[in-house]
Amino acid sequence: MPFQTHLYDIWTLLTHSCNNRLKMKNQPALKTSLILIAGMYLGHSFPISVWIILILCTALTLITTILLIFRREGLFLECLLTLSLVSLGCMRYLQVIQTDPQNHIRFLYQSDQPLTIQGFLKTDPEEKSNSIEWILNSEKLMLSDTTISITGPVLVTMDTEIPPILQYGDVVQITGECQLPNDQRNPGGFDYREYLTRKKIYRIMRIDRADQVQHMGIKKGNFFLREIIYPMRRFTIEMVDRTTEEPNRSLLKALLVGERGTISPEVRESFEKAGVIHVLAVSGLHVGFVLFILMTILRLLRLAYPIRVLLTILGLLLYALITEMRTPVTRATIMAITYLIGTRIERRIDPFNIIGIGGLVVLLFNPQELFDIGFQLSFTAVISIVYFYKKLSTFPWILKINHHLSNKLIGSYGLTLFLVSLSAQMGTIPLTAYYFNRIPLLSLIVNLFAIPLVGLIVALGLTTVITGLISLWVATIYGTLNEAVMSIYTAIIAWIGNLPFSHIYVPTPNLFHLLVYFSCVLLLIYNQNKVRRKQFAFIFMISLNLLAWKNIVWNQDSKITWIQFDVGQGDAALLHLPRGKHMLIDGGDKTALYDHGESVIAPYLRRKGIRSLDTVILTHPHNDHIGGLIYILNHFNVKQVITAGTPFESQLVQEFQNTIERKRIPMRTVLAPDSLIAFPGVKIYFLSPTEITAIHNDSRDINNQSLVMKVLFGKTRFLFMGDAEREAEANMIDLPTSLSCDVIKVGHHGSGTSSTLSFLNRANPAHAVISVGKYNLHGHPSETVLLRFEMLGTTVHRTDQEGAVIFRSDGEILTKVNWK
């Protein structure tokens, strides 16, 4: 039998199997994608050798092929087919992460000493708010006495206002520290290392001077990208720069080429709150605009349909390359091309199959995209639109409204856009809640005008760029008109985003929440189907019961949990106390670039569904302790604030006091000896400063006026030292109160001016927590202090090494929580 006949028989049997068993007659690509995804998730979740999976995949494929050749149909064959695809997906994922060559830069040792690396730029430098970034394809490691051949990309961050003129393909030598990216530093926080790993970037270099970059005067890289694509991208950015002003300039760059680095945090936040942040990322929406513009122009030129299809496909590919093939754009481009080819050959293609083809291409190229939020949101949104829109549009009341609007173009369009937005949001709400803990309430209404206006802005932006080829004066006219549209657009979005009911914060959902949500959604969708309605009503009730029992069985309200956040060179600790009480001790720093209250503490509280803090304690008014508290006071219900009343003048202190007065938050000043009795089962004692030490301490000696507190819960004892130093420690040694503790929050970030041996002997902690910034300029923690803890047999936990440190106790047993 000819080999081609075997292939035909295999394909026929495979199609027959898909049609009959899995009921996906027109969706083989979707089915294949889902099975491959299962395999990739398996490879991600379990440390399996790629060679073992290769052998397994080969064996399964051979057996399956033999059975197909001999026409052995049935459930057993389908199971083998499925297992073959699962093993293939697993193998592809493991092959990407396990088969880098030995000279790959990911295996390069991490050094604090500067290294010199030579390579060529894989991208044009991208401007950020305070830096410039580009990806360097490394080729050589230049050592003092030799040169080593290496490979792999490096993310280069340059902190300079006068960057060197660099472009894609330029060969350069860069001297700087080559480091691992930061991993997840706090529970639920952003994992920068994992994010870059998904982009196959394992090392970063930070440089701050232009002379650390030496241009070698030669070029490498892909000729087509270097000579055609990137010049077009640069010309687009140049025309935007020359025809628009900030902040509209940054917005237009984001909409046209996906360069979002210079968008201000205020603009980004307003778009998030209004529920239209998706328009700032080049995605399927923008590909749709480009597709519409291309088809309209080509239709006006009266070209033959096959020519229009070909030119449209080329235009979409060109746009995808100019936007650097970002995942949502790649997905939408593949889907659009598949659809266009289907119309050309007069074949009706199932929309789910088109989605499957897009997923297959993206995941086979880079399986790690599966765990990227952009991939998940993009595909979930389009699947939801395809599935839910058809269901919603057949609702009787929707049909009635549509009938009344059938002769009104704007009304009919508005209803369609509303249903599309609703369909997308029904599927993406769980992801939005999981990743951002925020659900926009007005996005359905906002999208009715936001999406058309974005289409207008994109059209005017492209017109500006194209006319710029002919006349800068004409391009400026279009740019000025576009600026007016963007100014109105951003003003409306900012106003909506500032409305108190524009969004709500929600805790991170778990599996039981998802069961409740989707059973409720499907109950609504299938309300007209009696059988399905009963099924989903039953699932909904079961899910509610499971959620209720989960909260009872895994209730932590009878325990105490201490979270020492990683806030760099600062302090911030949160105590979860019995009966749902919460106490925050300090809040980290706040600068023009970063607010630990907004970026670290608040996201954690929202993930846990905490809207109210029973007590906020400020140990002393230095910036690295008070800064982050201001955001917390402004955005959470704080029942009382406790300080030592230490006088100190700074902008942050003034802002802190003004916020307390404006919000009318009760404030209490305490000095030792004093206590808190508002927490059942928990005793809290203040050990320092006393009234005498507060008077006699130098007003500049703020550290020694830190509030020092001891927390007792059953047999568990915590000691929080603030920034207290040897003088305060000496005063506490003379107190009759016991200083012994299980865990001590080390004073003043482990400075040599604190943690004296005599004090530590009295405290005798089993564990010591040092809140300290990585690469800090103060040399914290002191080697002498670390040696003292070693002499005492105390286990030291450092936030610069471990990230956040968490302890939990039921009053009897103290446990160090491994949260990563």
N, C-alpha and C positions, 0 to 999 in steps of 0.2 A: 504494500500500500504506500503510495507516495507520501512524503513528509508533509506536503501542503494539505493533503486530505486529513492527516492526523490533526494538524492545527485547526482545520475547519471543524472537525468533530469535537475537539476539545472546546472550542469557542461555542459551538451549538449547545453542548451539554452544560457548560458553565452558564450560558444565558438562560437555558431552560431551568436550571437549578435556582438561579436568582429569581426568575419569574414566579415559579410555583411555590417555593418554600418561603422566601423572604418577602414576597409580594412587593417587589420593587422593580416592576417590569421595565420601566423607563429610567431607572435610577442606578445602574451598575456602578457609576463613578461615586455616587454618594455612599452606597453600601461599602465599596472598597475603601473609601476614605475613613469611614467609621471604624472598620476593622483594623486598618493601619494605625489609626489613632489609639485604639486599644493596645496594640503592640508597642507603640511609642511610649505610652503611659507606663506600660510594664517595664520597659527599659529604663525609664526615668525613676521609677519607684524602687527598683531592686538592683543591687550591684552584680550584674551578670556579665560574664566575659563574652566579648563579641565573637570569639572563636567558637564557644559552645553553641551560641545561637546560630552561627553560620552553619555548623554541622547539622543542627536540628532543622534549620530551614531547608537545607539541601536535601536531607532525608525525606522530609514531608513533601517537598515539591516533587521528588522522584516518584514517591509512592502515589501521589495524587495524579501525576501525569500518566503513570502506567494504568491506573484504574480508569482514567478518562479514555485512554486509547482503546481499552477493552470494553468500553461502554458500561462500566459498573456504576449505575446510578443509585441514589438513595441517600438516607440521612448520614450514613457513615462517610460517604464521599464528601458531602457538604461540610461535615465537621472537619475533615482533612483540609478542604479548601480554606475554611476559615482559619484553622490553625496555621496553615502555610502563610496566609496573609498577616496574621498576628506576629508570627516569627519574623516575617520580612520587615514589618514596621519596627519591631524591637531591634532587629539587626541594623536597620538604617539609622536609628537613633544612636545606638551604641557605636556604630562606625564613625559617626560625626564626632563623638566626644572621647573616643578611646584610641583612635588610630592616627593621632598627630605624630609627626616624626620626632625623633629624639632631640633634634636641634631646635624644636619649636620653642618660642619664647615663653610659653606657659611653664616650661620645665626649668627656666632660668632662675637661679637663686635670687631671693629678694635681698637687696643690699641698700644700706643707708648711704653708701658712697656713690658719688656720681659715676655714671656709665656713659660711654659714647656709642651710639647706635646709628648705623647708616641704613637708609632705605628710601623708598619713594612714597609720595602721598597717594593714598587710595581715594581720597576725597579732596575737594576744595576746602580750605579752612572755613569754619562756620562761626560767625560772630555770636557770642553770648552776651549776657548783660554786663559781666565784669571780666570776661576772658574770651579767648579764641581757641577753638578746638579743631583738630583734624586727626585723621587716622593714618598712621605711618605703617606701610608694609615693610617690616624689618628684613634686612638681608645680611648685615654684618655687625658683629659686636667687636668694637675696637678696644683691645686691652693694651697695656703699656708695652708689652713685648711681642704680641701676636694679634692676629685677627681671626675670629671664629665666625664661620658661616651659620647664620640663624634664619628662622622663618617665623611668620605669624604677625598679626596686626598689633599695634600699640596705639592707645588713645593718648594723644599729646594735648595737654592743656597749657596755654600760654597766658600768663597774667601780665599783660603789657598793653599800653595804649598805642604804641607805635609798632605794630607787628611787621615782620618781614613780608615782602610780596611773594607769596607762595601759591602754587596752583597744583591741580591734579597732575601726577606724573613726575613732578620735580624730585630729583634725587638730593637728599640732604643728610647731613650728619648732625645729630642732636645730642647734647650733653646734659644729663640731669639724673635725678634719682628715679629708678624704675621700680614701681611698687605694685603690690596687689591692690585692687580697688577695695573700698570698704564693704564689708558684708553687712547683714542686717544687724543694726546696733540696738534696737529696742523692739519689744514684742509687737508684731504687726507692722513694723516700720518698713521703709523701702530698702530692698536689698540691692544695692548698686552693683555689687559683684555678680549676682545672679543675672541682673539686667544686661550687663555687658557680656557675660558668658553666652547668653542667648544670641548675641551678635558676633560670637566667636572672638571676643576681645578679652584677654586675660591679664594684661598689664597696662598700667598708665604711667605717663611721665609728666611731671609738672615742672615748668620752667618759667622764669620771671624776667629774663633778659633776652633781648634780640640777638646778642652775640653768642648765645648758647645754640643758635641754629646756623649752620654753615651750608650755604647753597653750593652744590657741587657742579652746577652748570650743565647738567645733562638731564634728559627726560626718559622716563620709562612708562609702563602701563599700556592699556589698550589704546590703539591709535584712534579708533572711532570715538571712544569716550573723550580722549585728550583733545582731538582736533575738531570735533563737531558738537558733541553733547554738552560738555562743560563750558565751551565758549558760548553756547546758546543760553545755558543757565546763568552764566556771568552777565551776559547782555540783559537778560530779564531782570536780574537784581540791580544792575546799573541803571536801567531805565526807571525802575521803581525808586531808587535813591535820588535820581535827578528830577523826578516829577512829583514826588510826594514828600511830606514832612512827617516827623514823629508826632503822635504815636501811630498814625495811619500807615506810615511806611512799614513798620514791623508787622502790622496786621496784613497788609497786602502781600508781603513776602511769604507769610505763612500760608495764605490762601492760594498763591500761585505756584510756589516751589517747595513749600513745606518747611521753610526756615523760620522756626518759632523762637529761637534763642533770645531775641531782643524784645519780645512782647513783655510788657511790664506785668508784675505780679497783680496789680490792681485790675488790669484788663482781663487777665486770665481768670481771676477769682470771680469777676462779675459774669463772665461767660459760663463758669461752672455753676454758679448759683442760679442763673437763668435757665440752665439746662440745655445750652447750645454750645458747649465746649467742643463738641464733635466737629463743628464747622471750622475750627482752627487747625485741624489736622487734615492734610490732604488725604482724601479717602474716596470711597465709592461715589459720594455726593459730587465731588469735584470731577471725577472721571465722567459722571453722568452729564455734568455741564459741558465738558469738553466734547463728549460724544454728540450732544444736542447741537452745539455750535458747528461742529464739523459737518454733520449731516445736513444742517440747514443751509450752510454755505455751498456745499457740493450740490444740493438739490437746486439751489438758485442758479448754479452754473449749468444746469440741465445735462449733467454727465450721465452716462449709462449706469444702471444700478451696480453691475459688477465692478465698474471703475470706482464708484462711490464707496463701495464696501472695502475695496483694496486700499484706497487712500485714507479712509477712516481708520482702518486697522493700523496703517503706518503712522497716522497721527497719534493714535492712542499709545502705541509703543514708544513713540518719540516723547510723549508727555510723561510716560512712566519712567523713562530713562532720565529725563530732566529732573524729576522729583526723586531720583536716586532709588527707584524701585522699592519704595516703602510698602510694607505688607498690605495695608488696605488698598493701595493703588494697584499693586500687583494682582490682588484678588479680583478687584473690579475690572481691571483691564482684561484678564483672562476670561472672565465671565462675559464681558461685552464682545470680545473677539469670537468666543464660542457661539454666542447668539447670532452675530453677524454672519458667520460661516453657515450656521444652520439656515438662516433666511436665504442665503445665496444658493444653497443646494436644495432649497424648498423642503426642508425637514423641520418638523416641529420638535423642539428640544425641551424636555421636561426641565423646569426651573431648578428643581432640587438636584438634577443631574449636572446642570451648569455649576451650581454651588460646589458639588462634589469634585468636578474637574478643577475648579479654582483651588480647593483645599488640597487636592492631590499634588498639584504643581508646587504650591508653596511649601508643603510639608516635606515632599521628597527633596526639595532643594535645601531646606533647613528645618529639620524636625523640631528643633528647639523653639521655633516660632509658636508651637502648640501651647506653650506656657506663657506667652506674651499677652498682655492685656489687650493690646491693639488687635492681635489676631482674634482673640476670643470675642471682643466686642463687635468687631467687623463681621465675622461670620454669624454670630448669634443674631445680630440685627437683621441681616439679610434673610436668614432662615425664618426668623419671626415674621418679617414682612410677607414673605411668600406664603407662610402657613396661616397666620392669623388674619391677614387682609381679606383673603377669600372668605373666611368664616364670618368676619365682622360685616362684610359688605352684603351678606344675605340675611342679616337680621331684619325682621319686619319693619321696625321703626327706622332703620337706616334706609331700607328700600323706599319707604314713604317720603323721607326727607330728600332722597336722591331724585324721586319723581318730581317733587316740587321745584327742585333746582336744575332739572334737566335742560331747561331752556336758558339758564343763566350760567354763562361760562365761568365767571369768577366764583360763584357759589358752588358749582359742581367741582371746580378745581380745589377750592378750599376744603370741601368735604373729603375728597380723595387724599389730599395732603394730610388732613387730620387723621384719617384712618391709617395711613401709612406710618405716621409718627406714633400713633397709639399702638400699632402692631409691633413696631420696633421696640418701643418702651416696655411692652408686656414681656418681651423676651430678655431685655437687657437690664431690667430693674434689679434682679438678683446679683448680677455682676457689678452694677453700680453700687449697690449696698455693700457688697463684699469688699470691693477695692477702695471705695471712697467714703463709705458710711454716710452718704448723702443722696437723697432722692429729690429731684426737682419736681415741684408741683405745678409749675406754669409752663413747662416746656412744650406741652401739646398746643397751647395757644401761641406761645412765642414762635414756634416753628412755622406757623402759618404765614408770618411775614419775614422771619429770619432767613429761611431757606431761599425764597425768591430774591431777597435783597442780596444774599451771598452770590446767587447766580448773576445778578446785575453787576456786583462788584468784580466778580471774576471776568465777566464779559468785557467790562470797561478796562480792567487791568490788562487783559490780552490785547485789546484794541490799542491801548497805550504803548505796549511793547512793540506791536507790529508796525504802528505808525511811526514809532521811533526809528525804524529802519529808513524812513523817508525824510521825516522832518521832526526835529526835537520840539519845535514850536507847536506843531499840531499835537504831538504826544503830550505836551504840557497842558494843553486845553483839556484833553481827555483825563489826564491825571488830576487836574484841578476839579473837574466835575466828579471824578471818583472820590476825591478827598471829601467833598461835601456829602456824598452819600455815606461814606464810611463814618464821618463825624456824627451824622444823625443816627446811624445804625448803632455805634458804640454808646452814644448817649442814652438811647432807649434801652439797650441791654443793661447798662450800668444802673439805670433807674429801676428796672424790673428786678435785677439782682439784689438791690438794696431793700426791696420790699420784705417785711418780716415773714411773710407767708410764701415767699418764692421757693423755699426748699425746707426740708426737714432732715435732721440727722437721725440715723438709725444705727443700732448695734450691728456688729458683724453677724450675718445670718449663718446658722448651721444647717445640717441636713434636714432636721425636723422643720425648721422654718421654710426651707425650700419645698418640702412635701406639702405643707399647709398652703403655701403661695400657689404652686402650680396646680394643685387639686382644686383650689378656688377658681383659678383662671379657666381651667378646663371645664369646670362646672358651669361657669358663665358661658363659655363658647358653645357647649353642647346642651344648653338649657332646653332646646326644642326637641332633643332626642331623649325619649323617656328612659331607654336602656342605659345609655351613657350617663345620663343625669344621675341615675341611681348609683351607678358604679363610682362616679367621681364624688358624689355626696358621701358615700361610704368611706372612700379614701380620705376625704376631707375630715370626717369625724375621727377616723383612726389616727390621722396625723396630729390633730389637736390633742388627742389623748396622749400620744407619744411625747409631744412637746411638753405637756403638763408633767408627765412622769419623769421626763428627763430633768426638768428643773427641780424636782423633789429629790431624785436619786443622787444627782451630781451637785447638790447645793453646797456652796462653800461659805455660807453665811456664818457658820459656827467656827470659822478659822480666821487667823490673821495672816495677811500676806504683805510683805514689804518688797516694793519694787524700787530699786535704786537705778534711775534712768541714766543712760549714757548721754550727757549733755556737754561733752567736751570738758574744757577746763572750767567746770562749774559744779553746782549741786542741785539736785532735785530728787526727792523721794516721795513715794505715794504709799500710804498704808490703807489696805482694805481691812476694815475692822468688822467684828461680828454685827449681825442685824443690819447689814447693808450700809454701814457708816464708812465714810472715806475722809482721810486727812492727807493734805499735801504739805510737804515740808520743803520750802524753797522752790524756785522755778527755773534755774539756769539763767543764761545770759540772753540779752537782746541787743543786736546791733543793726546797722542799716541793711545788712545782707541776710541776717538769719535771726529768727526769734524762736528760742527753744520752747516757749510756751505754746506758740502757734503750730510749730512743726513737729514737736515730739510729744509733749504732754497732752495737748488737746486731742490729737488724733487717737491716742490710746484711750482716753476717757470716752470718746465717742464710739470707738470700737466695742467698748464694754457697756455701752448704753448708760453711762454715768452723766447725768445732767446737773447734779448738785454735789457740792463739797461741804461737808459739815464744818470743817476747820481748815484754814490755810495759815501756816506758820512761816513767818519770815525770821530766820535765825539772826541775820544782820543785813544791813542795807547796801552791801557791795553789789556791783552790777551783775556779777556772775551768780548771784543768788536771787536778786529781786527782779531782774529783767523779764523773765518769762512769766512771772506772776501777773503782770499787767493784762496780758491777753486773757488769761484765765479769769481774772476778775470781771473783765468786760463781757465774756461769752458764756460763763457758767453761773449758776446760782450758788453763791458763796454765803454761808450762814454766819460765819464770823472769821475775823482775821486777828491773829495773835502776833505781837512783836515784843521786843524788849524795850522799845521806845528810844533806841539809840539815835542821837542826833547826827545827821549826815546830810550834806548838801550835794545833790546831783540832779540832772534832768530826769533820770529814771525814778528817783525817790519822789520828786515833785509830781510826776505823772502817776505814780503809785498812790500817793495821798489824794490827788484830785479824783482818781477813779473811785476810791473808797467813799469819798464824800458825795460824789455824783450818784453812785449806786446805792448810797445810804447803807453800806455794809457795817454791821457792828464791829468795832475794833477794840481789842483788849490789850493792855500792856501788862506783862508779867515779869516778875523777878523771883529769883530763888530765895527762900523755898516756897514753891507754889505747886499747884497740881490741876489737872483736868479731870472732871468726874462725869463728863457728858457721854461717856462710852461704856455701856454695860459690859462687865467682865474684863475691862481693860483699865489698868492704872497708869497714869502718865504723870511723872514728876519732873519739875524743872530744877536743875542742879546749879545752873550758872546763867547769867551773872547775878550776884547778890546786890542788894542796895548799896552796900559798902564798896564793892569792887566796881560797880557802875559809876560811883562818884569819883573814886580815886584813879581809875584808868584814864590814861591820856585820851583826849577826844579823837586823836588820830589813830589810836589803837583799837580800831573797830573789831578786829578779829577776836580779841579777848573779851569783847562784850557780846559774843555770839550766845544765843540761847542754846543751852545744852539740856537735853531731855532724855529721860529713861522711860521706856515703855515696858510694862509687865503684863503678860497674858499667861495665866497658869504658871508653868515652870519656865516659860520662855521670857528672856530679857534682852531688849534691844537698847543700845546706847547711841544717841545721835549727838555728835560733837560740833556740828557747824564748822566754823573755822577757828575754833578755840585753840590757843597755843599754850606754851609751857606755863605762863603766868596763871592763866585760868585753871590749868590742870593742877598747879600747886595749891590753889585755893580749894579745889574740890577734894584733894587728898585729905585735907584737914576736916572735912565734913564727917559727921557721924553716919551719914547715909552710905549704904553699900554701893560700891561702884561696879561690882561684878556683873558680867553680861555674857550672853552667848555670842552676840554679834555686835561689833562696834563699827559705826560709820566714822572712819578715821578723820581726825581734825585737819583742816587746812590742806586737803588734797595730798596728805602724806608728806608735808613739808618737814624739813629737819628742825623747824622751830616748834613742832608739836610732837605728841606721842612719846613723851619722856618715859624712860624705863620704869621709874618709880610709879608713874600713873598706870602704865600698862600692867605692872605687877598687881595693882589693886583691882583693875578691871578684869584681867585674866580672860580675855575673850577667846572663844574657840575659832571664831571667824572674824576677819577684818575686811571691810569694804572700803576701797579707795576710789573716790570719784575724781578722775583725772583725765586731761585731754591728751590725745596721742600727739607726739612730737611737740609738747608744750615747751615754751621758752624758759620755764622756771626750774627745769630739772626735777620736777615732781614725778613720782615719789622719791624721797631721799633714800639712797642706798643704806644709810645708817638706820633709818626707820624700818626698812624691810628686814635688815639684819636683826633688829630687836624682836620683830614678830617671829622670825625664824627661831630665835633663842627660846621664845615662849612656846613654840610649837603651834602657833596660830596660823591657820590657813588664810592666805591673802587672796582677795578677789578684786581685780582692777577693771574698771569700766573701759580703759583704753585697750585692754587685751580681750575681755570677754563680752563687751557691750553691757547691756543692762544686767544687773545682778538681782535675783529674786530669791527670797526666803519665804517659806510657808510653815505655819505651826498650828496644831490643834490644841496647844497648851501643854501637851506632853512631849510630842516628838517634833523636832525641828528638822525641816527638809530644805536642802538647796535645790531649787527648781531648775532643771535643764530645759529651757524654753525654746532653744533653737532646733 
